[in-house]
């Protein structure tokens, strides 16, 4: 829809839940999550809803897709190794790489505007805290220290 709420159009018609859309930086594609095969998988489609393609294929849940600022990589979370870790892949689903390997859940990735870092939340310290790492997964460090849960981080643009 337009920013004022006008021009609403339905883009998906699958009976499963299609959620968590994230626009590519050029505005031509949308990554999203669907349970079309019984568990959460990452899909991509053209901005008009055409060309829907499944990018991840496993029995675990894959969610929270986030396009890199240059549109060359999609970060996401997956519990394919027993707990949620962060992964990246190319927009066609190739080039899968695991970025985190902690026993706790690492989730909700968000890219820095320059694409050099990814911020995320994790419960590795007993409650949800905000961490940041380099885009290759190195240099993971805690940013927030609170007794309350700190989660769903975003970068300003």
N, C-alpha and C positions, 0 to 999 in steps of 0.2 A: 504494500500500500504506500501511498504518498505520506510524507511526514505529517500532513494534516488529517490523516485517517481516510482520505478519499481514495478511490481507485483500488479497493481491495480485490485481490485475485487469489484463488486457490491454486497452489503449485503442485501439491501431491494429492493423490486419490487412493492410496493404499489404505486398507482398513486398519493397519497397524499404526501405532503412534509414530509420527515423524516430528522430531523435536530438536532443540538446540542448534538452530541454524547459525552459520557464520559466513559472512560474505567474503569472497576473495578481494584482495586490495583493488583489483581493476574493476570490480563490480560485475564481472561476467559469470561467475560461478558461485554456488552456495554449497558448503559442506554441511551435512546434517546427520542426525542419528535416527535410526529406525529399528524397530523390532520385527521387521518383516519375516525373518527366519526364526523367530522365537527368542532371540537375545539381541542385545544392542550392538549394532554394527555402524560403521561410518560410511556414509554415501556422499556422492557429489552430484550436482545437477547444474544445468545452465540456469541463469537468472530467471528465465521464463518458465522453469519447471521441466523443460525437455532434457533428454539425455541423462536420465537418472542411472547412476552406476554405483554398485557396491564396491568399496575400497578395501574393507577388512573382511576376513573370512576365518572365523574360528568359533569355538563353543563358548568362549568367554565374552564378557561385556566390554565393548569399546565405546567410548563416549567423549564428550567435550572437545570436538574438533576446533582447532584455532589456526588460522592461516598465518604464515609468516608475513611480515610487511612487504616482502618482494614477491609473494605468491608462489614461491618455489617449494615450500615445505608446509605440511600440516602437522601440528603437534596434537596429541590426543592422550587420553588415559585408557588403560586396559588392565583387567585383572587376569590376564592369560597366564600369569605365573603364580596365582594364588592370592595376591593382594594387588591393589591398584598401583601401577607404575606409569611413568610417562614415556611415550614413544614419539617418534617422528617418522614421516613417510613422504614420498613425493605425491603430488596431486593425482597421479594415476594409480596409487596404491603400492608402487614399487619402492625399493630402497628403505625398507623398514629397519629402524634402529631403536634400541631401548636406551633411554637416557638415565633412568633412576633404577636402583636395585636395593631399595631399603625394605625391611620387613614390614614397615608401616605403610599406610596408604598415601600415595602422592597423587594429587588430583588438580583439576581446574587450571590447566596451563594457559598463560597469556604472554604474548611476545612483547618485548620492549620495542619502541617505535623504530629503532635502528636495526632490529633483528639479531642483535648480538647476545641477548639474554632472554630467559624465560622465567617468569615468576609463577609460583604455584603454591598450593597449600598442602600441608602434610600433618599427620598426627604422630610423627616419630618422636615427639617430645611429650606425649601423653595427652595432648589436646591439639586442636587445629592451630597451626602457626604458619606464617608466610615465609617462604624461602625463595631464593633466586639462584640461578645457575647460568653458566654460559650455554649458548645454543647447542653445544656438543655434549652437554650433561656434566661437564667438569665444573669445579669451583662452587659446589653447592654450599650455600650459607644461609643461616637464619636471619630474617629481618625483624620479625615481630616477636616480642616476649610478653605474653599476657596470660593470666589465669583463665580468661574468657577465650572462646574459639575465635580465631582470626581466619577467615576463609574467603573464597571467591575473589581473588585479587585481579585487578585490571591496571593497565598502564594508561596514563593520559597521553593524548596524541599531540 
